[in-house]
Amino acid sequence: MAAAPLRVLACGDVEGRLEAIFGRVRAIQAKSGRFDMLLCVGNFFGSTSEAEWAEYRTGARKAPIPTYVLGANNQDTLSYFPDVSGCELAENITYLGRRGVYSGCSGLQIAYLSGTEAQEQPAPAHSFSAKDVAELKTSLLSTPNFRGVDILLTSPWPRDVGTFANSAGELDTRKCGSKLVSDLAASLKPRYHFAALEKAYYERLPYRNHMVLQETPQHVTRFIALADVGNTSKKKYLYAFSIVPMSSMDPAELVKQPQDVTENPYRKLRKEAPKSKVLLRLLHFLLPKQEEPACQFFFDLNKHQGKKRPSDGKERGDSQPKQAKKPPQPMGPCWFCLASPEVEKHLVVSIGTHCYLALAKGGLSPDHVLILPIGHYQSVVDLSSEVLEEVTKYKAALKEFFRSKGKRYVLFERNYRSQHLQLQVVPVPLDLCTSEDIKEAFIAQAQEQQIELLEIPEHSDIAQVAQPGTPYFYVELDTGEKLFHRIRGRFPLQFGRCV
């Protein structure tokens, strides 16, 4: 039986007008029935709230509905919030806290961030910093199978929310709001995002959280900004909606796209976002092993580099370095040759001598990475011995790194309808499944799609079972176990990602 939807009210800046908002809620409930909660964004208290608030704080008056509020946005109202981690302010009125996630018994997940974006360091008590946003993101994105949150509450608007969408009236969304809130919304993928502070009502067209034809379909996000309570312009300050928690929804129903859906307004932000802390820490496992500083790949700062270090790490007596065999050149533009202008260099994490490591575009997890040759090679079986040696070193470094994070990796390659080798490396939490579980998942999915996926000896080389130019798909676990399929006809391009 499907879960019953929750009936929720959201409001903008109350600014101490407690009887105005609660009187309106009472009237709505008398007419339309009871709601489950009221969510307040923006300024809940005003500079002259004390007299009216005293009646609620002492219990003389009571909020008619469980009410959840965000913290102070200015120095004047800080005193109303005695505990930064959240607390009950009065009967039926709860301060959520500085940042975090509220999960009710229904399974509804509400992420929240109090305050305004800090303009100075250290951040004032009524502001949030990039660190606050990063920690909130990490706490959720590290959750296995994270798909998004049901509701996101922030006081500031997200910067650029109006991109690709209907007009926000007189407000310029390129100038108002917070870039950190945009980053948070892009990562947490809320189904509803409420904000205030601009004394305006704006209901944006819903936007996608996936790239069409490139990523698995996901739910849409609806952003709603609310005006201040009791405003003389009669702008909307209270919003009513029903919602079934994401955890209780049928996946197909969840990802249905409305006809008026738009592109993600933060698409450029997601593309240019800095690497996650997890991936930056990966450099600890890669860079210390280099015996000398590596040359800058994008432009050479040193015209006189001197003698090249031999690939085996030993000094040779002759002064001329051995010239490695150049890889074949692509027939046309290649998205993955590092010298190509088509490469999205903001995704690059580490550059070695023959290979580089990059974030996966549309990754299955925040730390999904690719091992790629710098030069143009189509598959593993085409690699020279020097490149293959460095691929092996990258795999060993990734194994060590992910194990230190409580994860194991799954590596796969599809040498079919691709022109540049891409080794997909996807980490999986150790406590989620064993290597045997992963292997069985690949085999079971292959059988279902009538794909012959065979296990080959751990210490064998792919080149021993496939000749250059042969289409194939192979999986490698960090235990060394390998599965191989020789492609003879059609093959599902997203098979590895789907498993």
Rosetta blueprint (number, residue, H / E / L):
1 M L
2 A L
3 A L
4 A L
5 P L
6 L E
7 R E
8 V E
9 L E
10 A E
11 C E
12 G L
13 D L
14 V L
15 E L
16 G L
17 R L
18 L H
19 E H
20 A H
21 I H
22 F H
23 G H
24 R H
25 V H
26 R H
27 A H
28 I H
29 Q H
30 A H
31 K H
32 S H
33 G L
34 R L
35 F L
36 D L
37 M E
38 L E
39 L E
40 C E
41 V L
42 G L
43 N L
44 F L
45 F L
46 G L
47 S L
48 T L
49 S L
50 E H
51 A H
52 E H
53 W H
54 A H
55 E H
56 Y H
57 R H
58 T L
59 G L
60 A L
61 R L
62 K L
63 A L
64 P L
65 I L
66 P L
67 T E
68 Y E
69 V E
70 L L
71 G L
72 A L
73 N L
74 N L
75 Q H
76 D H
77 T H
78 L H
79 S H
80 Y H
81 F L
82 P L
83 D L
84 V L
85 S L
86 G L
87 C E
88 E E
89 L E
90 A E
91 E L
92 N L
93 I E
94 T E
95 Y E
96 L L
97 G L
98 R L
99 R E
100 G E
101 V E
102 Y E
103 S E
104 G L
105 C L
106 S L
107 G L
108 L L
109 Q E
110 I E
111 A E
112 Y E
113 L E
114 S L
115 G L
116 T E
117 E E
118 A L
119 Q L
120 E L
121 Q L
122 P L
123 A L
124 P L
125 A L
126 H L
127 S E
128 F E
129 S L
130 A H
131 K H
132 D H
133 V H
134 A H
135 E H
136 L H
137 K H
138 T H
139 S H
140 L H
141 L H
142 S L
143 T L
144 P L
145 N L
146 F L
147 R L
148 G L
149 V L
150 D L
151 I E
152 L E
153 L E
154 T E
155 S L
156 P L
157 W L
158 P E
159 R L
160 D L
161 V L
162 G L
163 T L
164 F L
165 A L
166 N L
167 S L
168 A L
169 G L
170 E L
171 L L
172 D L
173 T L
174 R L
175 K L
176 C L
177 G L
178 S E
179 K H
180 L H
181 V H
182 S H
183 D H
184 L H
185 A H
186 A H
187 S H
188 L H
189 K L
190 P L
191 R L
192 Y E
193 H E
194 F E
195 A E
196 A L
197 L L
198 E L
199 K L
200 A L
201 Y L
202 Y E
203 E E
204 R L
205 L L
206 P L
207 Y E
208 R L
209 N L
210 H L
211 M L
212 V L
213 L L
214 Q L
215 E L
216 T L
217 P L
218 Q L
219 H L
220 V L
221 T E
222 R E
223 F E
224 I E
225 A E
226 L L
227 A L
228 D L
229 V L
230 G L
231 N L
232 T L
233 S L
234 K L
235 K L
236 K L
237 Y L
238 L E
239 Y E
240 A E
241 F E
242 S E
243 I E
244 V L
245 P L
246 M H
247 S H
248 S H
249 M L
250 D L
251 P H
252 A H
253 E H
254 L H
255 V L
256 K L
257 Q L
258 P L
259 Q L
260 D L
261 V L
262 T E
263 E L
264 N L
265 P L
266 Y L
267 R H
268 K H
269 L H
270 R H
271 K H
272 E H
273 A L
274 P L
275 K L
276 S L
277 K H
278 V H
279 L H
280 L H
281 R H
282 L H
283 L H
284 H H
285 F H
286 L H
287 L H
288 P H
289 K H
290 Q L
291 E L
292 E L
293 P L
294 A L
295 C L
296 Q L
297 F L
298 F L
299 F L
300 D L
301 L L
302 N L
303 K L
304 H L
305 Q L
306 G L
307 K L
308 K L
309 R L
310 P L
311 S L
312 D L
313 G L
314 K L
315 E L
316 R L
317 G L
318 D L
319 S L
320 Q L
321 P L
322 K L
323 Q L
324 A L
325 K L
326 K L
327 P L
328 P L
329 Q L
330 P L
331 M L
332 G L
333 P L
334 C L
335 W L
336 F L
337 C L
338 L L
339 A L
340 S L
341 P L
342 E L
343 V L
344 E L
345 K H
346 H H
347 L H
348 V E
349 V E
350 S E
351 I E
352 G L
353 T L
354 H L
355 C E
356 Y E
357 L E
358 A E
359 L E
360 A L
361 K L
362 G L
363 G L
364 L L
365 S L
366 P L
367 D L
368 H L
369 V E
370 L E
371 I E
372 L E
373 P E
374 I L
375 G L
376 H L
377 Y L
378 Q L
379 S L
380 V H
381 V H
382 D H
383 L L
384 S L
385 S H
386 E H
387 V H
388 L H
389 E H
390 E H
391 V H
392 T H
393 K H
394 Y H
395 K H
396 A H
397 A H
398 L H
399 K H
400 E H
401 F H
402 F H
403 R H
404 S H
405 K L
406 G L
407 K E
408 R E
409 Y E
410 V E
411 L E
412 F E
413 E E
414 R E
415 N E
416 Y L
417 R L
418 S L
419 Q L
420 H L
421 L L
422 Q L
423 L E
424 Q E
425 V E
426 V E
427 P E
428 V E
429 P E
430 L L
431 D L
432 L L
433 C L
434 T L
435 S H
436 E H
437 D H
438 I H
439 K H
440 E H
441 A H
442 F H
443 I H
444 A H
445 Q H
446 A H
447 Q H
448 E H
449 Q L
450 Q L
451 I L
452 E L
453 L L
454 L E
455 E E
456 I E
457 P L
458 E L
459 H L
460 S L
461 D L
462 I H
463 A H
464 Q H
465 V L
466 A L
467 Q L
468 P L
469 G L
470 T L
471 P L
472 Y E
473 F E
474 Y E
475 V E
476 E E
477 L E
478 D L
479 T L
480 G L
481 E L
482 K E
483 L E
484 F E
485 H E
486 R E
487 I L
488 R L
489 G L
490 R L
491 F L
492 P L
493 L L
494 Q L
495 F H
496 G H
497 R H
498 C H
499 V L
